[in-house]
Amino acid sequence: MNRTYRVTPRLLLGEHFAEVIAERLRTRGHDVVAVVADPALRAQADVEVFRRAAAEGRWVVTENVKDFRPLLLSAYDTGEPVVALLLVPSGRFPRGGRRAATVVSALEEWLTDAGAGTRSDEDWLT
């Protein structure tokens, strides 16, 4: 039961992503916030992050597929607000020196892709 989006996605970066990534994307005109920059979200359970994203109409960008995908499936089943997920394979962006620049580049490409306005509830950053 995937929905299709026709607007530029607003993003909430999960806990594995640095605030500098959100900052750089904001300077490029994108609406992006990071869990690590929000004291109210930093120590919250995944379900709370999911609910916050739903309340704000944001996609969750996460490497934590094993926890967030079941939250999405549960929302379908229960009728709770659905949050779109941009899933990131954990080995795709190794931690270290150029991680932020590489993630910014990939997210910028994803956000500006011609198909960005017609994405379903679940997508993968490749």
Backbone torsions as a table, in degrees:
resi	resn	phi	psi	omega
1	MET	NA	58.4	178.9
2	ASN	-77.9	140.5	172.9
3	ARG	-94.8	161.4	175.7
4	THR	-114.9	135.5	-178.2
5	TYR	-103.9	141.6	-179.3
6	ARG	-122.9	18.5	177.5
7	VAL	-127.3	162.5	177.4
8	THR	-65.6	124.5	-177.6
9	PRO	-63.6	143.2	170.5
10	ARG	-97.5	137.8	-172.4
11	LEU	-116.1	146.5	168.6
12	LEU	-120.9	110.4	-179.3
13	LEU	-77.3	128.4	179.2
14	GLY	-66.2	175.8	-171.8
15	GLU	-63.2	-14.8	-179.8
16	HIS	-84.5	-1.0	-175.1
17	PHE	-117.0	132.3	-176.2
18	ALA	-72.0	152.4	178.1
19	GLU	-59.6	-31.9	-179.0
20	VAL	-59.2	-29.6	177.1
21	ILE	-65.4	-46.8	177.8
22	ALA	-62.9	-42.6	-180.0
23	GLU	-59.3	-47.2	-178.9
24	ARG	-63.9	-39.0	178.5
25	LEU	-69.9	-35.1	176.9
26	ARG	-64.0	-38.4	179.0
27	THR	-65.6	-18.0	177.5
28	ARG	-96.4	8.6	174.2
29	GLY	92.9	11.0	-179.1
30	HIS	-99.0	149.6	179.7
31	ASP	-92.2	95.7	-174.6
32	VAL	-135.8	131.9	173.9
33	VAL	-127.9	159.6	-177.5
34	ALA	-121.6	138.3	176.8
35	VAL	-54.9	-42.3	-175.3
36	VAL	-65.3	-17.8	-179.7
37	ALA	-94.0	-4.5	-176.7
38	ASP	-113.9	105.2	-178.1
39	PRO	-55.1	-29.2	-179.6
40	ALA	-73.0	-19.0	-178.2
41	LEU	-107.0	-23.6	-172.1
42	ARG	-50.8	-43.7	-175.0
43	ALA	-104.7	13.3	-176.4
44	GLN	-81.4	153.8	174.1
45	ALA	-67.3	156.4	-179.2
46	ASP	-55.2	-38.3	-179.3
47	VAL	-62.5	-33.7	178.1
48	GLU	-71.5	-38.2	175.7
49	VAL	-63.3	-43.3	178.3
50	PHE	-58.9	-47.0	-179.6
51	ARG	-64.0	-40.6	179.2
52	ARG	-63.5	-43.9	178.3
53	ALA	-60.5	-40.6	178.4
54	ALA	-62.4	-44.7	-178.7
55	ALA	-62.8	-31.3	-177.6
56	GLU	-98.2	-1.1	-179.4
57	GLY	65.7	40.4	-178.0
58	ARG	-111.0	151.6	167.8
59	TRP	-78.4	145.6	170.7
60	VAL	-97.5	124.2	174.6
61	VAL	-98.7	117.0	-173.2
62	THR	-148.9	148.8	169.3
63	GLU	-89.3	-12.2	-173.6
64	ASN	-85.5	65.2	-177.6
65	VAL	-62.1	-41.2	-173.9
66	LYS	-64.2	-23.2	178.1
67	ASP	-101.6	-37.5	-175.2
68	PHE	-80.9	-33.8	179.1
69	ARG	-62.8	-43.9	175.5
70	PRO	-61.6	-32.6	176.3
71	LEU	-63.8	-40.8	177.5
72	LEU	-64.1	-46.5	180.0
73	LEU	-63.3	-37.8	177.4
74	SER	-65.1	-39.9	178.5
75	ALA	-62.2	-39.3	175.1
76	TYR	-58.8	-46.1	-175.6
77	ASP	-68.6	-38.0	-174.0
78	THR	-93.0	-13.6	-177.4
79	GLY	82.9	6.8	175.6
80	GLU	-70.1	163.5	179.7
81	PRO	-56.6	137.1	-178.9
82	VAL	-94.5	137.9	176.1
83	VAL	-112.5	131.3	175.4
84	ALA	-75.5	144.0	-177.8
85	LEU	-116.8	133.1	167.9
86	LEU	-108.0	102.6	-173.5
87	LEU	-89.2	137.6	-176.3
88	VAL	-119.4	117.0	176.8
89	PRO	-57.2	131.7	-172.0
90	SER	-58.8	-31.1	180.0
91	GLY	-89.7	-3.0	-175.2
92	ARG	-65.8	-37.8	-177.9
93	PHE	-126.8	83.6	-177.6
94	PRO	-56.8	143.4	179.0
95	ARG	-68.3	146.1	179.4
96	GLY	140.4	-165.6	-170.5
97	GLY	-42.7	-56.8	-173.3
98	ARG	-99.9	13.0	-177.2
99	ARG	-55.4	-49.3	-176.3
100	ALA	-59.5	-47.1	-178.8
101	ALA	-63.1	-39.6	-179.4
102	THR	-68.0	-42.8	179.0
103	VAL	-66.7	-42.9	178.1
104	VAL	-58.0	-46.5	-179.5
105	SER	-60.8	-45.8	-179.7
106	ALA	-65.7	-42.5	179.2
107	LEU	-67.5	-39.4	177.2
108	GLU	-60.1	-44.7	178.6
109	GLU	-62.3	-43.2	-179.6
110	TRP	-64.7	-42.6	-177.8
111	LEU	-69.1	-29.8	-175.9
112	THR	-102.5	1.5	178.0
113	ASP	-59.7	145.2	-178.6
114	ALA	-57.4	-28.5	-179.2
115	GLY	-90.1	3.9	-175.0
116	ALA	-57.7	-30.8	-177.6
117	GLY	-81.0	-3.2	-177.5
118	THR	-130.0	39.6	-178.7
119	ARG	-86.4	152.5	176.4
120	SER	-89.4	-173.9	-175.1
121	ASP	-67.6	-13.1	-176.6
122	GLU	-140.1	126.7	178.5
123	ASP	-141.8	164.7	-179.6
124	TRP	-120.2	135.9	174.7
125	LEU	-86.9	117.8	-176.9
126	THR	-119.2	NA	NA
